[in-house]
Amino acid sequence: MSQEFMEEIMLNQKILDEVVTKVNELLAQSPVKDVEKNLRVMLAGIFTRMDLVTREEFEVQQEVLKRTREKLAELETKVAALESGQTSNQIDVPPETLDDLSETE
């Protein structure tokens, strides 16, 4: 490439940079900047009123729910086993539990 061609490209780049700078300055002083700022404030207010949770909070609650469901399944299995193993309607209760119950009455 010739030296003149390179100088012309550099000159064109300078002109382009100047145009971009001027446009950015104009936009910064225009109502567009105010509209953007007001839109951000309005959206922040809407999101606050929506009572959203963070992804982290959601994942923690999802894990708690998973463990709760697992525990419920275990308890349902135990109850089913106890119910199927009984031959009468009476439940075997340890004597110390009966003593505790009589104290509460």
ChimeraX commands (.cxc) that place a marker at each C-alpha (Angstrom):
marker #1 position 0.00,0.00,0.00 radius 0.5
marker #1 position 1.20,3.45,-0.79 radius 0.5
marker #1 position 1.96,6.07,1.80 radius 0.5
marker #1 position -0.73,8.37,0.40 radius 0.5
marker #1 position -3.37,5.64,0.70 radius 0.5
marker #1 position -2.45,4.98,4.32 radius 0.5
marker #1 position -2.59,8.70,5.14 radius 0.5
marker #1 position -6.04,8.91,3.54 radius 0.5
marker #1 position -7.30,5.97,5.62 radius 0.5
marker #1 position -5.93,7.56,8.79 radius 0.5
marker #1 position -7.54,10.88,7.88 radius 0.5
marker #1 position -10.86,9.15,7.24 radius 0.5
marker #1 position -10.57,7.35,10.60 radius 0.5
marker #1 position -9.96,10.68,12.36 radius 0.5
marker #1 position -12.99,12.21,10.68 radius 0.5
marker #1 position -15.10,9.19,11.64 radius 0.5
marker #1 position -13.89,9.40,15.25 radius 0.5
marker #1 position -14.76,13.11,15.34 radius 0.5
marker #1 position -18.25,12.43,13.99 radius 0.5
marker #1 position -18.83,9.68,16.57 radius 0.5
marker #1 position -17.63,11.97,19.36 radius 0.5
marker #1 position -19.92,14.79,18.23 radius 0.5
marker #1 position -22.93,12.47,17.96 radius 0.5
marker #1 position -22.27,11.10,21.45 radius 0.5
marker #1 position -22.01,14.65,22.81 radius 0.5
marker #1 position -25.30,15.60,21.17 radius 0.5
marker #1 position -27.05,12.49,22.51 radius 0.5
marker #1 position -25.75,13.18,26.00 radius 0.5
marker #1 position -27.32,16.65,25.89 radius 0.5
marker #1 position -30.55,15.57,24.25 radius 0.5
marker #1 position -33.83,14.42,25.81 radius 0.5
marker #1 position -32.91,10.85,24.81 radius 0.5
marker #1 position -30.60,10.65,27.83 radius 0.5
marker #1 position -33.41,11.83,30.13 radius 0.5
marker #1 position -35.80,9.29,28.65 radius 0.5
marker #1 position -33.27,6.51,29.25 radius 0.5
marker #1 position -32.73,7.63,32.84 radius 0.5
marker #1 position -36.48,7.89,33.51 radius 0.5
marker #1 position -37.09,4.49,31.93 radius 0.5
marker #1 position -34.48,2.89,34.18 radius 0.5
marker #1 position -36.05,4.45,37.29 radius 0.5
marker #1 position -39.53,3.36,36.21 radius 0.5
marker #1 position -38.42,-0.23,35.52 radius 0.5
marker #1 position -36.58,-0.42,38.85 radius 0.5
marker #1 position -39.79,0.65,40.61 radius 0.5
marker #1 position -41.86,-1.95,38.75 radius 0.5
marker #1 position -39.40,-4.73,39.59 radius 0.5
marker #1 position -39.42,-3.70,43.26 radius 0.5
marker #1 position -43.22,-3.84,43.44 radius 0.5
marker #1 position -43.27,-7.24,41.74 radius 0.5
marker #1 position -41.55,-8.73,44.80 radius 0.5
marker #1 position -39.13,-10.80,42.73 radius 0.5
marker #1 position -36.56,-13.15,44.25 radius 0.5
marker #1 position -32.99,-13.65,43.17 radius 0.5
marker #1 position -31.89,-16.77,41.34 radius 0.5
marker #1 position -29.90,-17.79,44.45 radius 0.5
marker #1 position -32.97,-17.51,46.71 radius 0.5
marker #1 position -35.02,-19.49,44.22 radius 0.5
marker #1 position -32.43,-22.29,44.02 radius 0.5
marker #1 position -32.18,-22.49,47.84 radius 0.5
marker #1 position -35.96,-22.82,48.16 radius 0.5
marker #1 position -36.00,-25.38,45.35 radius 0.5
marker #1 position -33.46,-27.50,47.26 radius 0.5
marker #1 position -35.46,-27.19,50.49 radius 0.5
marker #1 position -38.59,-28.33,48.65 radius 0.5
marker #1 position -36.73,-31.28,47.16 radius 0.5
marker #1 position -35.51,-32.43,50.60 radius 0.5
marker #1 position -39.00,-31.94,52.05 radius 0.5
marker #1 position -40.54,-34.09,49.34 radius 0.5
marker #1 position -37.95,-36.81,49.95 radius 0.5
marker #1 position -38.66,-36.75,53.69 radius 0.5
marker #1 position -42.42,-36.87,53.03 radius 0.5
marker #1 position -41.97,-39.90,50.78 radius 0.5
marker #1 position -39.95,-41.65,53.51 radius 0.5
marker #1 position -42.60,-40.89,56.13 radius 0.5
marker #1 position -45.42,-42.07,53.85 radius 0.5
marker #1 position -43.55,-45.34,53.32 radius 0.5
marker #1 position -43.05,-45.78,57.06 radius 0.5
marker #1 position -46.72,-45.05,57.80 radius 0.5
marker #1 position -47.84,-47.50,55.11 radius 0.5
marker #1 position -45.55,-50.17,56.56 radius 0.5
marker #1 position -46.86,-49.54,60.07 radius 0.5
marker #1 position -50.48,-49.62,58.91 radius 0.5
marker #1 position -50.05,-52.85,56.96 radius 0.5
marker #1 position -48.25,-54.52,59.87 radius 0.5
marker #1 position -51.02,-53.88,62.38 radius 0.5
marker #1 position -53.64,-56.55,62.96 radius 0.5
marker #1 position -55.90,-54.38,65.11 radius 0.5
marker #1 position -56.84,-50.74,65.43 radius 0.5
marker #1 position -54.72,-50.31,68.54 radius 0.5
marker #1 position -51.31,-48.78,68.36 radius 0.5
marker #1 position -48.45,-49.98,70.50 radius 0.5
marker #1 position -47.40,-46.99,72.57 radius 0.5
marker #1 position -44.44,-47.23,74.93 radius 0.5
marker #1 position -45.46,-46.81,78.60 radius 0.5
marker #1 position -43.27,-43.75,79.07 radius 0.5
marker #1 position -45.24,-42.00,76.32 radius 0.5
marker #1 position -48.49,-42.76,78.14 radius 0.5
marker #1 position -47.03,-41.24,81.29 radius 0.5
marker #1 position -46.19,-38.11,79.34 radius 0.5
marker #1 position -49.72,-37.92,77.97 radius 0.5
marker #1 position -51.35,-38.28,81.38 radius 0.5
marker #1 position -49.32,-35.34,82.69 radius 0.5
marker #1 position -50.64,-33.04,79.99 radius 0.5
marker #1 position -54.30,-33.71,80.73 radius 0.5
marker link #1:1,2 radius 0.2
marker link #1:2,3 radius 0.2
marker link #1:3,4 radius 0.2
marker link #1:4,5 radius 0.2
marker link #1:5,6 radius 0.2
marker link #1:6,7 radius 0.2
marker link #1:7,8 radius 0.2
marker link #1:8,9 radius 0.2
marker link #1:9,10 radius 0.2
marker link #1:10,11 radius 0.2
marker link #1:11,12 radius 0.2
marker link #1:12,13 radius 0.2
marker link #1:13,14 radius 0.2
marker link #1:14,15 radius 0.2
marker link #1:15,16 radius 0.2
marker link #1:16,17 radius 0.2
marker link #1:17,18 radius 0.2
marker link #1:18,19 radius 0.2
marker link #1:19,20 radius 0.2
marker link #1:20,21 radius 0.2
marker link #1:21,22 radius 0.2
marker link #1:22,23 radius 0.2
marker link #1:23,24 radius 0.2
marker link #1:24,25 radius 0.2
marker link #1:25,26 radius 0.2
marker link #1:26,27 radius 0.2
marker link #1:27,28 radius 0.2
marker link #1:28,29 radius 0.2
marker link #1:29,30 radius 0.2
marker link #1:30,31 radius 0.2
marker link #1:31,32 radius 0.2
marker link #1:32,33 radius 0.2
marker link #1:33,34 radius 0.2
marker link #1:34,35 radius 0.2
marker link #1:35,36 radius 0.2
marker link #1:36,37 radius 0.2
marker link #1:37,38 radius 0.2
marker link #1:38,39 radius 0.2
marker link #1:39,40 radius 0.2
marker link #1:40,41 radius 0.2
marker link #1:41,42 radius 0.2
marker link #1:42,43 radius 0.2
marker link #1:43,44 radius 0.2
marker link #1:44,45 radius 0.2
marker link #1:45,46 radius 0.2
marker link #1:46,47 radius 0.2
marker link #1:47,48 radius 0.2
marker link #1:48,49 radius 0.2
marker link #1:49,50 radius 0.2
marker link #1:50,51 radius 0.2
marker link #1:51,52 radius 0.2
marker link #1:52,53 radius 0.2
marker link #1:53,54 radius 0.2
marker link #1:54,55 radius 0.2
marker link #1:55,56 radius 0.2
marker link #1:56,57 radius 0.2
marker link #1:57,58 radius 0.2
marker link #1:58,59 radius 0.2
marker link #1:59,60 radius 0.2
marker link #1:60,61 radius 0.2
marker link #1:61,62 radius 0.2
marker link #1:62,63 radius 0.2
marker link #1:63,64 radius 0.2
marker link #1:64,65 radius 0.2
marker link #1:65,66 radius 0.2
marker link #1:66,67 radius 0.2
marker link #1:67,68 radius 0.2
marker link #1:68,69 radius 0.2
marker link #1:69,70 radius 0.2
marker link #1:70,71 radius 0.2
marker link #1:71,72 radius 0.2
marker link #1:72,73 radius 0.2
marker link #1:73,74 radius 0.2
marker link #1:74,75 radius 0.2
marker link #1:75,76 radius 0.2
marker link #1:76,77 radius 0.2
marker link #1:77,78 radius 0.2
marker link #1:78,79 radius 0.2
marker link #1:79,80 radius 0.2
marker link #1:80,81 radius 0.2
marker link #1:81,82 radius 0.2
marker link #1:82,83 radius 0.2
marker link #1:83,84 radius 0.2
marker link #1:84,85 radius 0.2
marker link #1:85,86 radius 0.2
marker link #1:86,87 radius 0.2
marker link #1:87,88 radius 0.2
marker link #1:88,89 radius 0.2
marker link #1:89,90 radius 0.2
marker link #1:90,91 radius 0.2
marker link #1:91,92 radius 0.2
marker link #1:92,93 radius 0.2
marker link #1:93,94 radius 0.2
marker link #1:94,95 radius 0.2
marker link #1:95,96 radius 0.2
marker link #1:96,97 radius 0.2
marker link #1:97,98 radius 0.2
marker link #1:98,99 radius 0.2
marker link #1:99,100 radius 0.2
marker link #1:100,101 radius 0.2
marker link #1:101,102 radius 0.2
marker link #1:102,103 radius 0.2
marker link #1:103,104 radius 0.2
marker link #1:104,105 radius 0.2
view
